[in-house]
Amino acid sequence: MESFEILDVITMQKSLGERYLEFFKGDNLSLGLYSLRTGDEDTQQPHTEDEVYYVVSGHAKLKVGDNDRSVKPGSIVFVSAGVEHRFHEITETLMVMVVFAPPRDSQT
């Protein structure tokens, strides 16, 4: 069994100064924490794996393909592999737990 406390993950990410921190990688999925501050540009490119975003804190909009929606704490969004997506209009620091299946960068 693996278990994590989100506050510990946030502290680790902040201490490393990384926008994205992968904190678990298994055979079939990986988990990460992605953070963007107000005014940051989300420069991510489409991924080769499916992913799920769970918004831990913050407010922004997320464009996935032709769809655009607001996200806030508790929002959950599925993004299929290969689909263009980007957070924008970040009005409060965004912290998003990301689940990749299969693990991130395993399909390149």
Residue, then its C-alpha position, 0 to 999 in steps of 0.5 A: m500500500e502507498s498513501f499520501e497526505i496532500l499537505d505533505v505533497i504540497t510542501m515537497q513541491k514548494s520546497l523543490g520549486e517545481r510546477y509539476l511534482e510526480f509523487f507516485k509512479g506505478d505499473n498502471l498509473s502515476l500521480g502528480l501535483y501541478s501548480l500554476r500561480t495567478g498570471d502563469e501561462d500553462t505551456q503543457q502539450p497534449h499527453t500520450e496518456d489519459e489523465v484526470y485532473y482533481v482541483v485541490s485549490g484555486h480557480a481558473k478555466l480549463k480549455v479541453g479541445d473545443n470545450d471551455r469550463s471554469v474549475k474550482p476546488g472539487s472539480i474533476v475533469f477527464v482529458s483523453a490522450g492526445v487532446e489539446h488542453r490548457f488552464h487559463e484565466i487563473t484567478e487564484t493559485l491553482m493546485v491540481m492533482v493529476v492522475f495519468a493512466p498509464p503512467r506519464d510519459s510511458q507511451t512516448 
